[in-house]
Amino acid sequence: MKKRKLHSTRNWLMVVLLAAAVVPSVRASGQSAEVPPVDGAPPAHLIPFDPPGTLVICGGGELPEDVRKFFVRAAGGKKARIIVIPTASIYADTETELYWTEDWIPLEPESVSVLHTRDRAVADSEEFVKKIESASGIWFSGGDQSRLSEVFLDTRAQVAFENFALRGGTIGGTSAGAAICSEVMIASGQETPEMSRGLNLLPWAITDQHFTQRDRIGRLRKAVAQNPSRVGLGIDESTAVIVNGRSMRVMGEGNARIVFAETGFAPAQELKIGPQDRLDWMTFVRQARERSQPVFPGNEQIPVNFPKGSLVIVGGGQIVPEIASRFVELAGGADAKIVVLPTATTRPPQRAGEEDLFQTAGAGTVLTLPQIRLEDIESETCLAHLRSATGIWFGGGRQWNFVDHYEGTRALEEMHNCLKRGGVIGGSSAGASIIGDLLIRGAPVGNQIMVQDGYRRGFAFLPGVGIDQHFSQRDRSPDLTQVIADYPSITGIGIDESTALVVTPESAEVIGKGSVFIIRLPDADPGKSLQEGIPVRPEVKELQSGESQSLENAFGSVIRQGLSSKTACDPCRDRSTGSFRLRRKSCRGLPLQSPRPAFLCGRNP
């Protein structure tokens, strides 16, 4: 904002008097922003942050014109109704409205006005809240973030601000207006942060500003060390981090930095991100939680153990009648009670196409459960359907959606109980990968990332495996071969389209049109190659349609080496985390020793 830098002596003295008089009176009003919040561990089920609105969080300094224009466009363009909140500034009580709005007026929004108070009773009033709710864009100016928290925390205004992006609005700010965006807030301090409470606009974050210019990396490191479940987000001056839904990008002249705390299982980590990177906020949040847990997978071989029930794992493409019939047969035939989960897609259909498929194959009843909100997923109605199901089918889409919806829920427990009762679980494409233990291609930013920190775990209906699909059709053999080389405790399963691997406690059988490939390191000491730095190429076994083997024979010794004449791709990965993205002609790779992590290399799948 191009504002005059110098004020007259009269104005300066007025500011000092106001700072002395107004701020103490606000502190005396009984609110508790000065008490550092307790860092709570993330729950077993992390509710995805994916609002229809937009956050624009700026690191202070002069606001780039392209950021300001973006804010207005996101707020509605010519129909934007923008409210500027200057409360963080000591000048908020003395400057004219034009002072705060003049940089927005040339962009021609429908309206731009100022909303300001030092009175918590006013912030808690219906009139004040109605003004917030009537806006399409809210902008917090710079100053001291404590002035914002002292006035707005624990009032109806706080609720209105935190719901603003959730109802489709555009909200953001610069400098102090960036700091206030995180619930765990850095209130002050250069080397040692003074922690307080802010607005929970960006869940699980600790935001910091003027980052490189004021060398604030030290204080953000300490802030996340005190709050290890939070993700540190430091933003340079003249730079904005834009979060639209769950997608995240950097705009402006500088960069931003993601900071993770050291935990008992992972060292501290810092990631520099810039305008060229495709990002997903929930991936960072999930990474912070994952770092507090034992490293998965380890180097010891995980046995492929399947004591009860059946699996029908399909590699995508058309589900041929033979596969549909086998699934229905295993679910009980005419007595089958099948539940279909189409929730790997963005907007799950109320009636999945698999209903007709399984009914044609002779199923007794087939029901689609499209619910994606936690309260709906864990409703007694949904849980009752899962408890009575003899077969559960996971549809296609993107497998990370399944993780977001069901991980840590009672619904997932009931899915495992279906197997324990002797039922069948199946899935195709994304629904195949989620059946495994190590989740393959589970990154929200793109399916070229083979293993994504934060989304490493599938549902482990078949423990000890990682499952890839569309295998021969999309030439994915080098990809999975490299994964198994990096994670030798895992057995890789690659499944062709229109092909199913049928697993029971007695056997593994291939049906359909193609083949299934079992990929693993040689049986002798699978972790030895990593410990000694000696590369050992995974070996491969092909099971063709019609073949059936015992589980020990299918997943035990691997008899054939080399899946194709192509060389396995080098992984573009962060060695400290093991996440990587494959470097192939069809995508932008980074050098093997690149300091930038794998998930920053994503492209549109």
C-alpha positions in Angstrom: 0.0 0.0 0.0 1.6 3.3 -1.1 1.1 5.4 2.0 3.0 8.4 3.2 5.8 7.3 5.4 6.1 10.3 7.7 3.6 11.8 9.9 3.8 15.2 11.6 5.0 15.6 15.1 1.4 16.3 16.2 0.2 13.0 14.7 3.1 11.2 16.2 2.3 12.5 19.7 -1.3 11.7 19.2 -0.4 8.1 18.3 1.7 7.7 21.4 -1.1 8.9 23.6 -3.6 6.6 21.9 -1.3 3.7 22.3 -0.9 4.3 25.9 -4.6 4.9 26.6 -6.5 2.6 24.2 -4.5 -0.6 24.3 -4.5 -1.0 28.1 -8.2 -0.4 28.2 -8.7 -3.2 25.7 -6.4 -5.5 27.6 -8.5 -4.8 30.7 -11.6 -6.0 29.0 -11.2 -9.5 30.2 -10.3 -11.5 27.1 -7.5 -14.0 27.2 -5.5 -13.7 24.0 -2.2 -13.3 26.0 -2.4 -16.8 27.3 -0.4 -19.1 25.0 -2.6 -21.8 23.6 -1.9 -25.5 24.3 -0.9 -27.3 21.1 -3.3 -30.1 20.7 -2.3 -33.2 18.7 -4.3 -33.7 15.5 -7.2 -36.1 15.8 -7.2 -39.6 14.3 -9.5 -38.2 11.5 -8.3 -34.9 10.0 -11.3 -33.0 8.5 -10.0 -31.7 5.2 -9.8 -28.0 4.8 -11.3 -27.3 1.4 -13.5 -24.2 1.6 -15.2 -22.7 -1.4 -13.6 -19.4 -0.6 -10.1 -18.0 -0.8 -7.4 -16.9 1.6 -4.8 -14.3 0.5 -2.0 -14.1 3.1 0.7 -11.5 2.5 4.0 -11.1 4.1 4.0 -7.3 4.5 6.0 -4.7 2.6 4.5 -3.1 -0.5 1.6 -5.2 -1.8 2.2 -6.2 -5.4 -0.4 -4.9 -7.8 -1.1 -8.4 -9.2 -1.9 -9.6 -5.7 -4.3 -6.8 -5.1 -6.0 -7.4 -8.4 -6.3 -11.1 -7.7 -7.9 -10.3 -4.4 -10.5 -8.2 -6.0 -11.2 -10.7 -8.8 -11.6 -13.5 -6.2 -14.0 -11.3 -4.2 -16.2 -10.8 -7.3 -14.5 -8.3 -9.5 -16.8 -5.5 -10.5 -19.3 -6.9 -8.0 -16.8 -7.2 -5.1 -17.9 -5.7 -1.8 -14.7 -5.2 0.1 -14.3 -4.3 3.7 -10.9 -3.1 5.0 -10.2 -3.7 8.7 -7.5 -1.4 9.9 -7.8 -2.3 13.6 -4.2 -3.6 13.8 -2.8 -0.1 13.1 -2.4 2.6 15.7 -3.6 5.0 13.0 -7.0 3.2 12.7 -8.6 5.8 15.0 -7.1 8.9 13.4 -6.9 8.4 9.6 -9.7 9.0 7.2 -11.6 6.2 5.5 -10.0 7.3 2.2 -6.5 6.5 3.7 -7.4 2.8 4.0 -9.5 2.5 0.8 -7.6 4.6 -1.8 -5.5 1.8 -3.2 -8.6 -0.4 -3.7 -10.8 2.2 -5.4 -9.0 2.2 -8.8 -9.7 -1.5 -9.2 -13.4 -0.6 -9.4 -15.1 -3.0 -6.9 -18.7 -2.4 -6.4 -17.9 -1.0 -3.0 -15.0 -0.6 -0.5 -15.5 0.5 3.0 -13.8 0.5 6.5 -15.0 -1.5 9.4 -13.2 -0.8 12.7 -13.8 -0.9 16.4 -11.7 -1.0 19.7 -14.8 -2.1 21.6 -15.3 -5.8 22.1 -19.0 -5.3 22.8 -19.3 -3.7 19.3 -17.4 -6.6 17.8 -19.9 -8.9 19.5 -22.9 -7.0 18.2 -25.4 -8.2 15.5 -24.9 -5.0 13.5 -21.1 -5.5 13.3 -21.5 -9.1 12.2 -24.1 -8.3 9.6 -21.5 -5.9 8.0 -19.0 -8.7 7.8 -21.5 -11.1 6.3 -22.6 -8.5 3.7 -19.1 -8.4 2.3 -17.5 -10.6 -0.4 -13.9 -9.7 0.5 -12.3 -8.8 3.9 -8.8 -7.3 4.2 -6.9 -7.0 7.4 -4.3 -4.2 7.2 -0.9 -4.3 8.9 0.1 -3.1 12.4 0.1 -5.2 15.6 -1.7 -8.5 15.4 -2.4 -8.4 19.2 -4.8 -5.4 18.6 -6.8 -7.7 16.4 -6.9 -10.6 18.8 -7.7 -8.4 21.7 -10.8 -7.0 20.0 -12.2 -9.9 18.0 -11.4 -13.2 19.9 -14.3 -14.9 21.6 -16.8 -12.6 19.9 -19.4 -13.1 17.2 -17.1 -11.3 14.9 -14.5 -14.1 15.3 -17.0 -16.7 14.2 -18.0 -14.6 11.2 -14.4 -14.2 10.1 -13.7 -17.9 10.5 -16.8 -18.8 8.5 -16.1 -16.3 5.8 -14.1 -18.5 3.4 -16.3 -21.5 4.3 -19.2 -19.7 2.8 -17.3 -18.7 -0.4 -15.8 -15.3 0.6 -12.3 -14.0 0.0 -10.4 -13.1 3.2 -6.8 -12.1 3.9 -4.4 -9.5 5.0 -0.8 -8.3 5.2 1.8 -8.2 7.9 -0.3 -8.3 11.2 -3.2 -9.3 8.9 -1.2 -12.4 8.0 -0.2 -13.3 11.5 -3.8 -13.2 12.7 -4.7 -15.9 10.2 -3.4 -18.7 12.4 -5.1 -19.9 15.6 -1.7 -20.4 17.2 -0.3 -16.9 16.6 3.1 -15.3 17.0 2.2 -12.1 18.8 5.7 -10.6 19.0 9.4 -11.3 19.6 12.4 -11.3 17.3 14.5 -14.3 18.4 12.0 -15.9 20.9 8.4 -15.8 19.8 5.7 -14.7 22.2 2.8 -16.9 21.4 -0.9 -16.1 21.6 -4.2 -16.8 19.9 -5.3 -15.7 16.5 -8.2 -16.4 14.1 -8.4 -20.0 12.8 -8.5 -19.0 9.1 -5.8 -21.4 8.0 -6.2 -24.5 10.2 -3.0 -26.1 11.7 -0.8 -23.2 10.6 1.5 -20.8 12.4 2.0 -17.8 10.0 4.9 -15.4 10.1 5.7 -12.4 7.9 8.5 -10.1 6.8 10.2 -13.4 6.8 13.5 -13.1 4.9 13.8 -9.4 5.3 13.7 -9.5 9.1 15.4 -12.9 9.4 12.6 -14.5 11.2 13.4 -18.2 10.5 14.7 -18.6 14.0 11.5 -17.5 15.7 9.4 -19.6 13.5 11.5 -22.7 14.2 11.0 -22.1 17.9 7.3 -21.5 17.4 6.8 -24.9 15.7 9.1 -26.6 18.2 6.6 -25.4 20.9 3.7 -26.6 18.7 5.0 -29.6 16.7 1.6 -30.5 15.2 1.5 -27.1 13.5 2.9 -26.2 10.1 5.1 -23.1 10.1 4.4 -20.8 7.1 6.9 -17.9 6.7 6.1 -15.4 3.9 8.4 -12.8 2.4 7.5 -9.2 2.0 5.7 -8.3 -1.3 4.6 -11.9 -1.5 1.3 -13.7 -1.0 0.4 -17.3 -0.2 -3.0 -17.9 -1.8 -5.1 -20.8 -0.6 -8.1 -21.6 -2.8 -10.0 -24.5 -1.5 -7.1 -26.7 -0.4 -4.8 -25.8 -3.3 -2.0 -23.4 -2.4 0.3 -21.2 -4.4 2.8 -18.3 -4.1 2.4 -15.0 -5.8 4.6 -11.9 -5.8 8.2 -11.0 -5.6 9.5 -13.5 -3.0 9.0 -16.9 -1.6 7.5 -18.7 1.3 8.9 -21.3 3.6 7.3 -24.4 5.2 8.8 -25.3 8.6 8.3 -28.6 10.4 9.4 -29.2 14.0 11.7 -32.0 15.1 9.9 -35.0 16.5 10.9 -38.2 18.1 10.7 -39.8 14.6 11.8 -37.1 12.2 14.3 -34.3 12.1 13.3 -30.6 11.7 12.6 -29.8 8.1 12.3 -26.6 6.0 11.0 -26.3 2.5 11.3 -23.2 0.3 8.3 -22.8 -2.0 7.8 -20.3 -4.9 5.4 -19.3 -7.6 6.4 -22.3 -9.8 5.2 -24.9 -7.2 1.9 -26.7 -7.1 0.9 -27.3 -3.5 -1.8 -28.7 -1.3 -2.3 -27.4 2.2 -3.8 -30.5 3.7 -0.7 -32.5 2.5 1.5 -30.3 4.7 -1.0 -30.7 7.7 -0.9 -34.4 7.3 2.8 -34.4 7.0 3.2 -32.7 10.4 1.0 -35.4 12.0 2.8 -38.2 10.2 6.1 -36.9 11.5 5.0 -37.6 15.0 4.5 -41.3 14.3 6.9 -44.2 13.7 8.4 -44.2 10.3 6.4 -46.2 7.8 7.5 -48.5 6.1 10.6 -49.6 7.9 13.3 -51.9 6.5 12.0 -55.2 8.0 9.9 -57.2 5.6 6.1 -56.9 6.3 4.5 -60.3 5.8 1.6 -60.4 3.3 -0.9 -61.8 5.8 -4.6 -62.4 5.0 -6.4 -64.6 7.5 -10.1 -64.2 6.7 -12.4 -62.9 4.0 -11.7 -62.2 0.3 -10.4 -59.4 -1.9 -11.1 -58.6 -5.5 -8.5 -56.0 -6.6 -9.1 -54.6 -10.1 -6.5 -52.7 -12.2 -9.0 -50.2 -13.6 -10.6 -50.1 -17.1 -13.8 -52.1 -17.8 -15.0 -54.4 -15.1 -15.7 -57.5 -17.2 -18.6 -59.8 -16.2 -16.3 -62.5 -14.9 -14.9 -60.1 -12.3 -18.3 -58.7 -11.3 -19.7 -62.2 -11.0 -16.8 -63.4 -8.8 -17.2 -60.4 -6.5 -21.0 -61.0 -6.1 -20.4 -64.8 -5.6 -17.9 -64.0 -2.7 -20.4 -61.6 -1.2 -23.1 -64.2 -1.0 -24.7 -64.3 -4.4 -28.5 -63.8 -4.2 -28.1 -63.1 -0.4 -25.3 -60.5 -1.0 -25.6 -57.1 0.7 -23.1 -54.9 -1.2 -22.2 -51.3 -0.3 -20.6 -49.2 -3.0 -18.3 -46.3 -2.1 -18.0 -43.8 -5.0 -16.2 -41.3 -2.8 -12.8 -41.1 -4.6 -14.4 -38.5 -6.8 -14.9 -34.8 -6.1 -18.7 -35.0 -6.3 -19.8 -38.6 -5.5 -22.9 -39.7 -7.4 -26.0 -40.6 -5.3 -26.2 -43.8 -7.3 -23.0 -45.4 -8.5 -22.8 -47.2 -11.8 -21.6 -50.3 -10.0 -25.1 -50.8 -8.7 -26.3 -52.0 -12.1 -23.2 -54.0 -12.6 -23.5 -56.1 -9.5 -27.3 -56.4 -9.7 -26.9 -57.8 -13.2 -24.4 -60.3 -11.7 -27.1 -61.5 -9.3 -26.5 -59.6 -6.1 -29.3 -59.5 -3.6 -29.1 -55.8 -2.6 -26.7 -53.1 -3.7 -26.5 -49.7 -2.0 -24.4 -46.6 -2.7 -23.1 -44.6 0.2 -22.0 -41.2 -1.2 -21.5 -39.5 2.2 -18.3 -37.5 2.6 -18.9 -35.4 5.7 -17.7 -36.9 9.0 -21.1 -36.6 10.7 -22.8 -38.4 7.8 -20.1 -41.1 7.5 -20.3 -41.9 11.2 -24.1 -41.6 11.3 -25.9 -44.7 12.7 -27.5 -45.2 9.3 -24.2 -45.4 7.4 -22.6 -47.5 10.1 -25.5 -49.9 10.1 -25.2 -50.5 6.4 -21.5 -51.2 6.7 -22.1 -53.6 9.7 -24.6 -55.6 7.6 -22.6 -55.6 4.4 -21.2 -58.8 3.0 -19.3 -56.9 0.3 -17.8 -53.4 0.1 -16.7 -51.9 -3.2 -14.3 -48.9 -3.6 -14.9 -47.0 -6.9 -12.4 -45.2 -9.1 -11.1 -41.6 -8.8 -8.2 -40.4 -6.7 -7.2 -42.5 -3.8 -6.4 -39.7 -1.4 -10.1 -38.9 -1.2 -10.7 -42.2 0.5 -8.0 -41.3 3.0 -9.5 -37.9 3.7 -13.0 -39.3 4.1 -12.5 -42.5 6.1 -9.1 -42.6 7.9 -9.6 -42.7 11.7 -13.3 -43.2 11.5 -15.7 -45.8 12.9 -16.6 -46.5 9.3 -13.2 -47.8 8.5 -13.3 -50.1 11.5 -16.6 -51.5 10.1 -14.9 -52.1 6.7 -12.2 -54.2 8.4 -14.9 -56.0 10.3 -16.5 -57.0 7.0 -13.4 -59.0 6.3 -13.3 -60.5 9.8 -16.9 -61.7 9.2 -15.7 -63.5 6.1 -17.0 -60.8 3.6 -15.3 -59.4 0.5 -13.7 -56.1 -0.2 -13.0 -55.0 -3.7 -12.1 -51.9 -5.7 -10.9 -50.7 -9.1 -8.2 -48.1 -10.0 -8.1 -45.8 -7.0 -10.2 -48.4 -5.2 -7.5 -51.0 -5.8 -4.6 -48.9 -4.5 -6.5 -48.0 -1.2 -6.6 -51.8 -0.4 -2.9 -51.9 0.0 -0.7 -50.9 3.0 1.7 -48.4 1.3 -0.5 -46.0 -0.7 0.8 -45.7 -4.3 0.1 -42.4 -6.3 -1.8 -40.9 -3.3 -0.6 -37.3 -3.7 -3.4 -34.7 -4.2 -1.2 -32.6 -6.4 -0.7 -35.3 -9.0 -0.5 -39.0 -9.6 3.1 -38.8 -10.9 4.2 -38.7 -7.2 4.5 -42.4 -6.3 4.7 -42.1 -2.5 3.6 -38.9 -0.8 4.5 -37.9 2.8 1.2 -37.4 4.7 -0.6 -39.9 2.4 1.7 -42.9 2.8 -0.9 -45.2 4.4 -3.6 -47.1 2.6 -6.3 -49.0 4.5 -4.1 -52.2 4.7 -6.9 -54.7 3.9 -3.9 -56.5 2.4 -1.0 -55.7 4.7 2.6 -55.4 3.4 1.8 -54.4 -0.2 1.7 -51.4 -2.4 -0.8 -51.6 -5.3 -0.5 -49.9 -8.7 -3.1 -50.1 -11.5 -3.5 -49.5 -15.2 -0.2 -51.2 -15.1 0.9 -52.4 -18.6 -1.5 -50.0 -20.4 0.3 -46.9 -18.8 3.8 -48.5 -18.7 4.0 -48.2 -15.0 6.4 -51.0 -14.4 9.5 -48.8 -13.9 7.6 -46.7 -11.4 6.6 -49.5 -9.1 10.0 -51.2 -9.5 11.7 -48.0 -8.2 9.2 -47.8 -5.3 10.1 -51.3 -4.1 13.8 -50.6 -4.5 13.3 -47.6 -2.1 10.9 -49.5 0.3 12.3 -53.0 0.4 9.9 -54.1 3.2 6.9 -53.7 0.8 5.8 -56.1 -1.9 4.6 -54.4 -5.0 1.5 -55.5 -7.0 0.9 -54.2 -10.4 -2.5 -55.0 -12.0 -3.5 -54.6 -15.7 -6.8 -53.0 -16.7 -9.9 -55.3 -16.8 -7.9 -57.7 -14.6 -8.5 -58.7 -11.0 -6.3 -60.3 -8.3 -8.6 -62.4 -6.2 -7.1 -63.0 -2.8 -8.5 -65.5 -0.2 -6.7 -67.0 2.8 -5.8 -70.0 0.6 -4.8 -68.5 -2.7 -4.1 -65.6 -5.1 -5.9 -66.0 -8.4 -5.9 -63.8 -11.5 -9.0 -63.4 -13.6 -9.9 -61.1 -16.5 -8.1 -60.0 -19.6 -4.5 -59.3 -18.4 -1.8 -60.1 -15.9 -0.7 -59.3 -12.4 2.9 -58.5 -11.5 4.4 -59.2 -8.1 7.5 -57.1 -7.4 9.8 -57.4 -4.5 13.5 -57.6 -3.5 15.1 -61.0 -3.2 14.1 -62.9 -0.1 17.6 -62.7 1.4 17.8 -59.7 3.8 15.6 -57.2 2.0 16.9 -54.3 4.1 20.6 -55.1 3.5 20.9 -53.2 0.2 19.8 -50.0 1.8 21.9 -50.4 5.0 25.1 -51.1 3.0 24.3 -48.8 0.1 24.3 -51.7 -2.4 21.7 -51.4 -5.1 19.6 -54.6 -5.6 17.2 -54.6 -8.4 13.7 -55.9 -7.4 12.6 -59.1 -9.0 9.3 -59.6 -10.8 6.8 -62.5 -11.1 4.0 -62.4 -13.7 0.8 -64.1 -12.9 -1.3 -64.5 -16.0 -5.1 -64.7 -16.2 -6.3 -68.1 -15.0 -3.3 -68.7 -12.8 -3.8 -69.5 -9.1 -1.2 -70.0 -6.4 -1.0 -70.2 -2.7 -0.3 -67.0 -0.9 3.2 -68.2 0.0 4.0 -69.0 -3.6 2.4 -65.9 -4.9 4.0 -63.4 -2.5 7.0 -65.4 -1.3 9.9 -66.2 -3.7 9.9 -64.0 -6.8 11.1 -66.0 -9.8 11.6 -63.7 -12.8 13.8 -60.6 -13.0 13.1 -57.6 -15.1 9.7 -56.5 -16.3 10.8 -54.7 -19.5 13.9 -53.6 -21.3 13.5 -50.1 -20.0 15.6 -48.9 -17.2 13.8 -48.0 -14.0 13.3 -44.3 -13.5 15.5 -42.4 -11.1 13.4 -41.0 -8.3 13.3 -37.3 -7.7 13.0 -37.4 -4.0 13.8 -35.8 -0.7 16.2 -38.2 0.9 15.2 -37.1 4.4 11.6 -38.2 3.9 11.7 -40.9 1.2 8.9 -39.2 -0.8 9.7 -39.1 -4.5 8.4 -38.4 -7.9 9.6 -40.2 -11.0 11.7 -38.4 -13.5 10.4 -39.3 -16.9 10.2 -37.7 -20.3 6.5 -36.8 -19.8 7.1 -34.8 -16.6 9.4 -32.1 -15.2 11.9 -33.8 -12.9 14.5 -32.4 -10.6 18.1 -33.7 -10.1 18.3 -36.6 -7.7 20.0 -34.5 -5.0 17.6 -31.6 -5.4 16.9 -29.9 -2.0 13.3 -29.4 -3.1 10.9 -32.1 -2.0 9.0 -34.4 -4.3 5.6 -33.0 -4.0 6.8 -29.7 -5.5 7.5 -31.4 -8.8 3.8 -32.3 -9.5 2.0 -31.6 -12.7 -1.5 -32.3 -14.0 -2.0 -36.0 -14.2 
